[in-house]
Amino acid sequence: MEVSGRKVFCKPCEESELSTRADGLCRECKEHMCKICFDTHKKWKLNRGHTLINSDVTVAKKEKAEDLEKCDQHFSELIKFYCPQHEQVGRGDCMILEHKTCKVEYIPDKARVFKSSQEFKTMVQGAEKYLSEAKEISSSIKKNKKQALYINEKFLKDVNMFQEELISHVNKVTNAILKQGENIKMKDMKSMDVLEKENEDLIIEISRLTEMFETQNDQPQKLFVSSVLQRPKLNQLREQLDSIQGRNKIESYEFQRNNSLGRSVKDSKQLGSVQRIKPRNETDVKEEIKPKERTPPPQVPVVKKPQPLLDRQLICRNIAVDGEYLSYTDNGNGEISLYVDKKYVSIGSYFEVEILNIGQRGTIAIGLVPENYPENHLPGCGKRSIGYHANGLLYNGSGSGKKCGPKCNVGDRIGCGIINTLGSETEICHTEQDLLLLGCTQRVKK
């Protein structure tokens, strides 16, 4: 094959180091091939629609005359017709057979005016709009990535802060109960130090007396006189020994767990929950309809959460405080335990307690006491105090009570509240009549 006076060789043969004259040009691959290589070339599935033409000049003329795509069903045929009704393109036979009732248009005629048509302008504007929206979405995605990091940082901070608060509270109540044990230990150690000093002095006195008896052992008369004179001293030493022996006791105590707290922690399967908040995109904000102005509803006052018992305690003796729970362990000595809240009570004040454990003796009392109330008195047994005891008796400033209600047991609630007073609001009520107006005790069976 010759083109413009020069010989053209087959390209595949050249790659095999053969010099074979080309029989034509593959229109699709733009490579010169001999007939044998082209037949082999068309055996491949992707190359079955390829065409072998005679010269480069023919290719140029053909492509210039028909700048069209090939039909999907007929690879060797060019697309020349367009059906606006079905928005499909194809070669002549395809369009004639499949779109007999449609008004088919000739693509070269349609293409001459398409570039300046409103349809093409609309498509271009649509593409530009989509590009702009895609860029906005890209910017929004970057912002969301930053926001995701910020939200997670805040989430981690809140979780760690809550963990620290829990640990701080546990440390606080732990230190409180350890302090009680430390106080008992210091009291016992101080008492034992005193007894130890007294006993050492007593040993010295007894040793002197024993030594005197030994030195006078061979002097009967002197030994008799000394024995008579030292008999009162010996009796005194006996009394001192008995006294030391009687006071040689320490307070036995052990740690009793707060089972309510333990159950609460063990029953909690997780530290908290992940609360998902509905996101608000910038598009949502732009498209929001401005609400009509209206008078805001009156705000409901928020009830202030009371301080924990541990922070409010005025007097706390032989009682373990854990959040809103009070517990007492009987050490066998019959000592009274007492918790006094430093909050001042007035008309409208009310509080109640739930009995979780009645204890060995069942001696539980609730009531009102003055600030300087003795620590060895139950409410109602001391002056200017009122108390309702779990045995159902009402005590009003004395050690004798009167029948007021039923006996309490585990699960019952006893409450105390001031409804009205006959005297000054600054005084604790003094009479039974005042107490009845108080509604001081109210037993609610669960």
C-alpha positions in Angstrom: 0.0 0.0 0.0 1.3 3.5 -0.9 0.1 6.8 0.5 1.2 10.1 -1.2 4.2 8.3 -2.9 5.5 6.4 0.1 5.3 2.8 1.1 3.3 1.9 4.2 4.1 -1.3 6.1 1.9 -3.3 8.5 2.4 -2.2 12.1 1.8 -5.6 13.8 4.3 -7.2 11.4 6.9 -4.5 12.2 6.6 -5.4 15.9 7.4 -9.0 14.9 10.4 -7.7 12.8 8.7 -8.4 9.5 8.4 -5.9 6.6 4.9 -6.5 5.2 3.2 -3.9 3.1 -0.1 -2.7 4.6 -3.3 -3.4 2.8 -5.3 -0.7 4.6 -5.8 1.3 7.7 -7.9 0.2 10.8 -10.3 3.2 11.1 -10.8 2.8 14.9 -7.2 2.0 15.9 -5.6 4.3 13.4 -2.9 1.6 12.5 -1.9 0.3 9.1 -2.3 -3.5 8.8 -2.1 -6.2 6.2 -5.1 -8.4 5.5 -3.9 -11.3 7.6 -3.1 -9.2 10.7 -6.5 -7.4 10.3 -8.4 -10.6 10.2 -6.6 -11.7 13.3 -7.3 -8.3 14.8 -11.1 -8.7 14.3 -11.2 -12.0 16.1 -11.0 -10.2 19.4 -14.4 -9.4 20.9 -13.6 -5.7 21.4 -12.4 -5.3 17.8 -15.2 -7.0 15.9 -16.7 -3.7 14.7 -13.5 -2.3 13.4 -13.2 -1.4 9.7 -10.2 -1.6 7.3 -10.1 1.3 4.9 -7.8 1.9 1.9 -5.9 5.1 2.6 -5.3 7.9 5.2 -6.9 10.4 2.9 -10.1 8.4 2.8 -10.1 8.3 6.6 -9.7 12.0 6.9 -12.5 12.7 4.4 -14.8 10.2 6.0 -14.3 11.5 9.6 -14.8 15.1 8.4 -18.0 14.2 6.6 -19.4 12.1 9.4 -18.3 13.0 12.9 -20.7 10.5 14.5 -20.7 7.7 17.0 -21.3 4.1 16.1 -24.6 2.3 16.8 -24.6 0.1 20.0 -26.3 -2.8 18.1 -24.5 -2.4 14.8 -20.8 -1.6 15.3 -20.1 -0.8 11.7 -22.9 1.6 11.2 -22.9 5.3 12.3 -25.6 7.0 14.3 -27.5 9.5 12.1 -31.1 9.8 13.4 -32.7 11.1 16.7 -36.1 10.4 18.1 -37.2 13.4 20.3 -40.2 11.5 21.7 -38.2 8.7 23.2 -34.9 10.6 23.4 -33.0 7.9 21.5 -30.5 7.9 18.7 -29.6 5.2 16.1 -28.8 4.4 12.5 -31.4 4.4 9.8 -32.7 0.9 10.0 -33.0 1.0 13.8 -35.0 4.1 13.9 -37.2 3.2 11.0 -38.2 -0.2 12.4 -38.4 0.8 16.1 -39.9 4.3 15.8 -42.3 4.1 12.9 -44.9 6.4 14.5 -42.3 8.9 15.8 -41.1 12.0 14.1 -37.4 11.1 13.6 -34.9 13.9 13.0 -31.7 13.8 11.0 -28.8 14.4 13.4 -26.6 16.5 11.1 -29.5 18.9 10.6 -30.3 18.9 14.3 -26.7 19.5 15.2 -26.3 22.7 13.1 -28.6 24.7 15.4 -28.3 22.7 18.7 -25.4 24.6 20.1 -27.4 27.9 20.0 -30.7 26.3 21.2 -32.3 26.9 24.6 -32.2 23.2 25.3 -28.4 23.2 25.2 -28.1 26.4 27.2 -30.4 24.9 29.8 -28.2 21.8 30.0 -25.1 24.0 30.4 -26.7 26.0 33.1 -27.8 22.8 34.9 -24.3 21.5 34.7 -22.9 24.7 36.1 -25.5 24.7 38.9 -24.7 21.1 39.8 -21.0 21.9 39.9 -21.7 24.8 42.3 -23.8 22.6 44.5 -21.1 19.9 44.5 -18.5 22.4 45.6 -20.9 23.6 48.4 -21.3 20.0 49.5 -17.5 19.5 49.5 -17.2 22.5 51.7 -20.0 21.2 54.0 -18.3 17.8 54.2 -15.0 19.5 55.4 -16.9 21.5 58.0 -18.7 18.3 59.2 -15.4 16.5 59.6 -14.1 19.4 61.8 -17.5 19.4 63.7 -17.2 15.6 64.2 -13.8 16.0 65.8 -15.1 18.9 68.0 -18.2 16.9 69.1 -16.1 13.8 70.0 -13.6 16.0 72.0 -16.5 17.5 74.0 -18.0 14.0 74.4 -14.7 12.6 75.8 -14.4 15.7 78.1 -17.9 15.2 79.5 -17.4 11.5 80.1 -14.1 12.0 81.8 -15.5 14.8 83.9 -18.4 12.6 85.0 -15.9 9.9 85.9 -13.8 12.3 87.9 -16.9 13.5 89.7 -17.9 10.0 90.7 -14.3 9.2 91.8 -14.2 12.5 93.8 -17.5 11.6 95.5 -16.3 8.1 96.3 -13.1 9.5 97.7 -15.0 12.0 99.7 -17.3 9.5 101.4 -14.4 7.0 101.7 -12.4 9.6 103.6 -15.4 10.4 105.8 -15.8 6.8 106.9 -12.0 6.3 107.2 -12.0 9.4 109.5 -14.6 7.8 111.7 -12.4 4.7 112.0 -9.3 6.8 112.6 -11.1 8.7 115.4 -12.1 5.5 117.1 -8.5 4.2 116.8 -7.0 7.4 118.2 -9.5 7.3 121.1 -8.5 3.7 121.9 -4.8 4.4 121.5 -5.0 7.4 123.8 -6.9 5.4 126.4 -4.4 2.6 126.2 -1.5 5.0 126.5 -3.0 6.3 129.8 -3.6 2.8 131.1 -0.1 1.7 130.1 1.4 4.6 132.1 -0.7 3.8 135.1 0.2 0.1 134.9 3.9 0.9 134.7 3.7 3.0 137.8 1.7 0.3 139.5 4.4 -2.3 138.6 7.1 -0.1 140.2 5.0 0.3 143.4 4.4 -3.5 143.6 8.0 -4.2 142.9 9.1 -2.0 145.8 6.7 -3.6 148.1 7.8 -7.1 147.1 11.5 -6.1 147.5 10.8 -4.8 151.0 9.2 -8.1 152.0 12.2 -10.0 150.7 14.8 -7.9 152.6 12.9 -8.4 155.9 12.3 -12.1 155.5 14.9 -12.9 158.2 13.6 -10.3 160.6 10.2 -11.6 161.8 9.2 -8.8 164.1 10.1 -6.1 161.6 8.4 -8.1 158.8 5.2 -8.3 160.9 5.1 -4.6 161.6 5.8 -3.7 158.0 3.1 -6.0 156.8 0.5 -4.4 159.1 1.6 -1.0 157.9 1.6 -1.9 154.2 -1.8 -3.8 154.2 -3.8 -0.6 153.2 -1.2 0.1 150.5 -1.7 -3.5 149.2 -5.5 -3.0 149.2 -5.1 0.2 147.3 -2.9 -1.6 144.7 -5.6 -4.2 144.3 -8.2 -1.5 143.6 -5.9 0.1 141.1 -5.3 -3.2 139.3 -9.1 -3.8 139.1 -9.6 -0.3 137.8 -7.0 -0.8 135.0 -8.3 -4.2 134.2 -11.8 -2.8 133.9 -10.8 0.0 131.6 -8.5 -2.2 129.5 -11.0 -2.4 126.6 -11.0 -1.1 123.1 -14.0 -0.4 120.8 -14.6 -3.2 118.4 -15.8 -2.2 115.0 -15.9 -3.3 111.4 -16.8 -1.9 108.0 -20.4 -2.5 106.9 -21.0 -2.0 103.2 -23.6 0.3 101.9 -25.5 -2.4 99.9 -27.8 0.1 98.2 -24.8 1.9 96.8 -23.1 -1.4 95.8 -26.3 -2.7 94.1 -26.7 0.7 92.3 -23.1 0.5 90.9 -23.3 -3.2 90.0 -26.7 -2.8 88.4 -25.5 0.0 86.2 -24.5 -1.6 82.9 -23.0 1.6 81.5 -21.7 5.0 82.7 -24.3 6.9 80.7 -25.8 7.0 77.3 -25.0 8.6 73.9 -27.8 11.1 73.3 -28.1 11.8 69.6 -29.1 15.4 68.7 -30.9 16.0 65.4 -28.4 17.9 63.2 -29.3 21.3 61.6 -27.7 21.9 58.2 -27.0 25.3 56.7 -29.7 24.6 54.1 -32.3 23.9 56.8 -31.5 27.2 58.5 -31.9 29.1 55.2 -35.2 27.5 54.4 -36.7 27.9 57.9 -39.9 30.0 58.1 -39.6 32.7 60.6 -42.1 32.0 63.4 -44.7 34.5 64.4 -43.9 36.6 67.4 -45.9 35.6 70.5 -45.7 36.0 74.2 -43.4 33.5 75.7 -45.0 31.2 78.3 -44.2 31.9 82.0 -41.1 30.1 83.2 -41.6 27.4 85.7 -39.3 27.9 88.7 -36.7 25.2 88.9 -36.5 23.6 92.3 -33.0 23.9 93.7 -31.5 20.5 94.4 -30.6 20.1 98.0 -27.0 19.7 99.1 -25.9 16.1 100.0 -26.2 15.1 103.6 -22.5 15.0 103.9 -22.2 18.7 103.2 -25.1 19.7 105.4 -24.3 17.8 108.5 -24.1 19.8 111.7 -23.6 16.8 114.0 -22.7 13.3 112.9 -21.9 10.7 115.5 -21.5 7.0 114.9 -23.3 7.3 111.6 -21.9 6.7 108.1 -23.1 9.1 105.5 -23.3 8.1 101.8 -25.2 10.4 99.5 -28.8 10.4 100.9 -28.3 7.3 103.0 -27.5 7.0 106.7 -26.3 3.8 108.3 -25.3 2.8 111.8 -23.5 -0.3 113.1 -24.1 -1.3 116.7 -20.7 -1.9 118.3 -22.3 -3.7 121.3 -21.8 -0.8 123.7 -25.2 0.6 123.2 -23.9 4.0 122.1 -26.4 6.4 120.5 -25.8 7.5 116.9 -27.0 11.0 115.8 -27.2 12.9 112.6 -28.3 16.6 112.7 -28.9 18.6 109.5 -27.6 22.2 109.8 -30.5 23.5 107.6 -32.8 25.8 109.5 -36.4 24.7 109.5 -39.4 27.0 109.3 -43.0 26.9 108.3 -43.4 24.8 105.1 -40.3 22.8 105.8 -40.6 19.0 105.4 -38.4 16.0 105.2 -38.7 12.3 105.5 -36.6 9.1 105.7 -37.2 5.6 104.5 -36.2 2.8 106.8 -34.0 0.3 104.9 -32.9 -1.7 108.0 -34.5 -1.7 111.4 -31.3 -2.9 113.2 -31.0 -5.2 116.2 -32.9 -2.9 118.6 -35.1 -1.0 116.2 -34.5 2.3 117.9 -34.9 4.9 115.1 -36.2 8.4 115.7 -36.8 11.5 113.6 -37.6 15.1 114.7 -36.6 18.6 115.3 -33.8 19.7 117.6 -32.0 23.0 118.4 -28.5 23.7 117.2 -26.7 22.9 120.5 -28.5 19.6 121.0 -26.7 17.0 123.2 -25.1 14.2 121.2 -26.2 11.5 123.6 -30.0 12.3 123.3 -32.5 11.1 120.7 -34.8 13.7 119.2 -37.6 14.5 121.6 -35.7 13.3 124.7 -33.8 16.6 125.2 -35.2 20.0 125.9 -36.7 22.1 123.1 -36.9 19.1 120.8 -39.6 16.9 119.3 -39.3 13.4 118.0 -41.3 10.5 116.6 -39.7 7.1 117.4 -40.1 3.9 115.4 -41.9 2.4 118.4 -44.9 4.6 117.6 -44.3 7.0 120.6 -44.1 10.8 120.5 -41.5 12.4 122.6 -41.8 16.1 123.4 -38.8 17.4 125.4 -38.7 14.6 127.9 -37.7 10.9 128.3 -41.3 9.7 128.4 -43.3 9.3 125.2 -47.0 9.1 124.4 -48.7 6.9 121.9 -48.9 8.7 118.6 -48.9 6.1 115.7 -48.1 2.6 114.7 -44.7 1.0 115.0 -42.4 1.3 112.0 -40.6 -1.5 110.1 -38.4 -2.0 107.1 -39.8 -0.2 104.0 -41.8 2.4 106.0 -41.3 6.2 105.7 -41.4 8.6 108.6 -41.6 12.3 107.9 -41.5 15.6 109.7 -42.8 18.9 108.5 -43.9 22.2 110.0 -47.4 23.2 109.0 -48.1 25.9 111.6 -46.9 27.0 115.0 -48.6 28.7 117.9 -45.6 30.6 118.9 -42.6 32.3 117.2 -41.3 30.9 114.0 -37.8 31.2 115.3 -38.4 28.7 118.1 -38.7 24.9 118.1 -42.2 24.0 119.1 -42.6 23.3 122.8 -46.0 21.6 123.3 -47.7 18.5 122.0 -50.4 20.8 120.6 -47.7 22.5 118.5 -46.4 19.1 117.4 -49.8 18.0 116.2 -50.2 21.1 114.2 -46.8 20.3 112.7 -48.0 17.0 111.4 -44.6 15.9 112.4 -45.0 12.2 111.8 -46.8 10.4 109.0 -46.3 6.7 108.3 -46.8 5.6 104.8 -46.9 1.9 104.2 -45.2 0.9 100.9 
